[in-house]
Amino acid sequence: MNNVNPKKLLNSKWTAASPVNKEKHFIITEVEFDEEGLVIATSIEAVLTKRIMAIDWHDLKDTSQWIHGWK
C-alpha cells in the first residue's frame, strides 16, 4: 500500500503497474480541494502521450495499480 498525502499530490510522479498503450509514467497535474481541504478531483497526465484523465486519488494507494515515482 502506497502512502499518499493529499497535500503533496500535485506534480507527484507515478508508474502504472500494468501499462496500457505504452503509457507507463504519469504526473498528477491537477488537484482540486473543497472548502474543508478534502480532495474532490484529481487529474493525471501520461508523460508519453500527454493524455489527461480524471482519477480517484485513493486508487494511487493500490500497489497493484500504481507505483510511487518512476520505475
C-alpha positions in Angstrom: 0.0 0.0 0.0 1.4 3.4 -1.1 1.2 6.2 1.5 -0.4 9.2 -0.2 -0.5 12.7 1.3 -3.3 14.7 -0.5 -1.3 17.9 0.2 1.7 16.6 -1.8 -0.2 15.1 -4.7 0.3 17.9 -7.2 3.2 17.2 -9.6 3.9 13.8 -8.0 5.2 11.1 -10.3 3.6 7.7 -10.7 4.3 4.5 -12.6 1.4 2.3 -13.9 1.9 -1.3 -12.7 0.1 -2.5 -15.9 0.9 0.0 -18.7 -1.8 0.4 -21.4 -0.9 1.9 -24.8 2.8 2.3 -23.7 1.6 4.8 -21.1 3.7 3.9 -18.1 4.8 7.2 -16.5 2.4 9.7 -15.2 2.3 13.1 -13.4 -0.5 14.5 -11.2 -1.4 17.7 -13.0 -4.4 19.0 -11.1 -5.8 18.5 -7.6 -9.0 20.3 -6.5 -9.9 20.7 -2.9 -13.2 21.7 -1.3 -13.6 24.3 1.4 -12.8 21.8 4.1 -9.5 20.8 2.5 -10.7 17.4 1.2 -9.6 16.3 -2.3 -12.7 16.3 -4.7 -11.0 15.9 -8.1 -7.6 14.8 -9.4 -6.2 14.7 -12.9 -3.3 12.6 -14.1 -1.3 13.1 -17.3 0.6 10.4 -19.3 4.1 11.6 -19.9 4.5 9.9 -23.3 1.1 10.8 -24.9 0.1 13.9 -22.8 -3.3 12.3 -22.4 -5.1 13.6 -19.3 -7.6 11.6 -17.4 -9.5 12.0 -14.1 -8.6 9.6 -11.4 -9.8 8.9 -7.8 -6.7 9.7 -5.8 -7.5 6.8 -3.4 -6.6 4.4 -6.3 -3.0 5.6 -6.0 -2.8 3.7 -2.7 -3.2 0.4 -4.5 0.2 -1.0 -5.3 -1.3 -3.5 -7.8 -2.2 -0.5 -10.0 0.3 2.3 -9.1 3.9 2.6 -8.0 5.0 5.9 -6.5 7.8 7.5 -8.5 9.1 6.5 -11.9 10.4 3.0 -12.1 
